[in-house]
Amino acid sequence: MMIIDGETVITGPFNFTKAAEENHAENLLVIRNKKLAERYIRNWQKHAQLSRPMSGEVEKVEFEATKDRKDSQPIIARMVR
């Protein structure tokens, strides 16, 4: 989900990669509505207030891809301490 210029909301399962653009049946929804964008911003700010920084060092990041992947983009990334 993205909010651009305070009035445009871009949402949906679209993965912003070349493979998604050219090979996958992904979609996104572009909504131009300032009031809706403000609601999305308030929701994000609410969640940001509840979050906390990660503490400690990250030793490595593991990637797991599905069998049918044709590009090098990871499907799942896990941080392991």
KAVEN-V722508 format. One record per pair of residues at least 12 apart in sequence whose C-alpha atoms are under 7 Angstrom apart, sorted by the first residue. I is the first residue (numbers start at 0). J is the second residue. If there is no record, write none. Layout:
# KAVEN-V722508
I;J / I;J
This chain:
# KAVEN-V722508
2;36 / 5;33 / 5;36 / 5;37 / 6;31 / 6;32 / 6;33 / 6;36 / 7;29 / 7;30 / 7;31 / 7;32 / 7;33 / 7;36 / 8;29 / 8;30 / 8;31 / 8;36 / 9;27 / 9;28 / 9;29 / 9;30 / 10;27 / 10;28 / 10;29 / 11;26 / 11;27 / 11;28 / 12;25 / 12;26 / 12;27 / 13;25 / 13;26 / 13;27 / 18;70 / 56;80 / 57;78 / 57;79 / 57;80 / 58;79 / 58;80 / 59;78 / 59;79 / 60;76 / 60;77 / 60;78 / 60;79 / 61;76 / 61;77 / 61;78 / 62;75 / 62;76 / 62;77 / 63;75 / 63;76
